[in-house]
Amino acid sequence: MSREAILEDRLETSLITIESLAKILINNEALRGSDQPPQLDSLDVDAVMRAVLLISGRAHDDFCEVMNSMEARQ
């Protein structure tokens, strides 16, 4: 598998993971103020947000590398 293919796969996985984590946060926040308490406390929410930040930073780096390799081929 080429370096570019690895980066593209990793970028796709990162975006899917960010989407999943965002859904977790949205669903957790929807429970606030309802009869059923949220499953995540503030430390858990902070950890998920930091994970999104970390993953999105790596995804940005991968995206830039893919774009740079495409420009180099032209």
C-alpha positions in Angstrom: 0.0 0.0 0.0 1.4 3.4 -1.0 2.1 6.2 1.5 -0.7 8.2 -0.1 -3.2 5.4 0.2 -2.3 5.0 3.9 -2.8 8.7 4.5 -6.1 8.7 2.7 -7.3 5.7 4.8 -6.1 7.3 8.0 -7.8 10.6 7.1 -11.1 8.8 6.4 -10.8 6.9 9.7 -10.1 10.1 11.5 -13.2 11.8 10.1 -15.4 8.8 10.9 -14.0 8.8 14.5 -14.6 12.5 14.9 -18.2 12.0 13.7 -18.8 9.2 16.2 -17.3 11.2 19.1 -19.5 14.2 18.2 -22.6 12.0 18.2 -21.6 10.8 21.7 -21.3 14.3 22.9 -24.6 15.4 21.3 -26.5 12.5 22.7 -25.0 13.1 26.1 -25.9 16.7 26.1 -29.5 15.9 25.0 -29.9 14.1 28.4 -29.1 17.1 30.5 -32.1 18.3 32.4 -34.1 15.2 31.6 -35.2 12.4 33.9 -32.3 10.2 32.8 -29.0 11.8 33.8 -26.2 12.1 31.2 -23.8 9.1 31.1 -20.7 11.3 30.8 -19.6 13.7 33.5 -17.7 16.9 32.8 -14.3 15.1 32.9 -15.5 12.5 30.4 -16.8 15.3 28.1 -13.5 17.1 28.4 -11.6 13.9 27.5 -13.8 13.4 24.4 -13.3 17.0 23.3 -9.6 16.7 23.7 -9.6 13.5 21.7 -11.5 15.3 18.9 -8.9 18.1 19.0 -6.0 15.6 18.8 -7.6 13.5 16.0 -8.6 16.6 14.0 -5.0 17.9 14.2 -3.6 14.7 12.8 -6.4 14.6 10.2 -5.4 18.1 9.1 -1.7 17.1 8.8 -2.7 14.1 6.8 -4.9 16.2 4.5 -2.1 18.7 3.9 0.3 15.9 3.1 -2.1 14.3 0.6 -2.7 17.7 -1.0 1.0 18.4 -1.2 1.7 15.1 -2.9 -1.1 15.8 -5.4 0.5 19.2 -6.2 3.9 17.6 -6.6 2.5 15.2 -9.2 1.1 18.0 -11.4 
